């Protein structure tokens, strides 16, 4: 079910990108596997440059492995995800898939216009982009703050065991200091 939805989305994007379909069509019949986190998507390339789910048990010509997407990588779009990807396999096919995935863009405003009209689609898209940019700025600021805290903060976290040891040591010092103060008081009074 997830594979079908992912392939449908990719094919929708490819429908609006004849240049990408033409590049992929040169590799018709080849198979690729995309692994993101624990999700695996097996694809085959059709003669028209569109993608289909590959049910073959044979090893694919290309494997694209990505770590589980982080919010920062997702906020940076496909480029952020592809930068973290490791691509193995047939060089020409790997290069083509990498190029297509990095440069494939979704015309969200165009798809929205088919549903709500041009003006509403433009406004929704503009609002969505402003929200996305604000989220990217917030994630960037949070990442910078975390880096600063980890890199520059001089107060390390102390394990509970060491904290208990230090507390015990401080109590011993406090008690010894109290004994010294009492002795000084007795000496001042002349009580030897």
Secondary structure, 3 states (H helix, E strand, C coil): CHHHHHHHHHHHHHHCCHHHHHHHHCCCCCEEEEEECCEEEEEEECCCCCEEECCCCCCCCEEEEECCCCHHHHHCHHHHHHHCCEEEECHHHHHHHHHHHHHCCCCHHHHHHHHHCHHHHHHHHHHHHHHHHHHHHHHHHHHHHHHHHHHHCCCCCCCHHHHHHHHHHHHHHHHHHHHHHHHHHHHHHCCC
